[in-house]
Amino acid sequence: MIDIRDIQNLLPHRYPFLLVDRILELEPAKRIVGIKNVTINEPFFQGHFPGNPVMPGVLQIEAMAQVSGVLAFKSGITGKAVYFLSIEKARFRKMVLPGDQLRMEVEVTHRRGSVWKFSGKAYVDDKIACECEFSAMISEREL
C-alpha cells in the first residue's frame, strides 16, 4: 500500500488538484489500483453543481491518469514527468457524489519508448462510474 505522503513524493500535483489518496495494489509496469475519497469539501462542488454536487467526469479521468503516473514512477521512471497525450473511448456510467469512494483500476496496454497506453476503469462500490483508454508520454520535467 502506498499512502498520501509517498504519493506526494512521486507526483507533482497538490491540493486542490491531487486526486488520489492511496494506492492499494501495484504490479510495476502492469497494473495499479488507487482510491480517491470524494468529500463535499472538494472545491469543484461549489460550481458543479450548486445544490446537486457531482464530480466532473474529466476529473475522474484525471484521477485515473494520476494513478497511472504513480504506476510509471514505481516502474522505474525517475527524474521525469508524465504528460497526457490522448483520451479515447471515455464513457461515464454513474454519477460520483460526495461521500463516494472512487476506486480506480488502471492497466498498461502498450508501452513503446516514452509512450505508455492505459486502460482505466473507475468504480463506486462495484459499479463502473467511468472508463476510458488514454496515453501518456514520459518526458523531461518542465519547470
Secondary structure, DSSP 8 states (H G I E B T S, - for coil): -B-HHHHHHH----TTS----EEEEEETTTEEEEEEE--TT-GGGGTS-TTS----HHHHHHHHHHHHHHHHHHTT--SEEEEEEEEEEEEE-S---TT-EEEEEEEEEEEETTEEEEEEEEEETTEEEEEEEEEEEEEE---
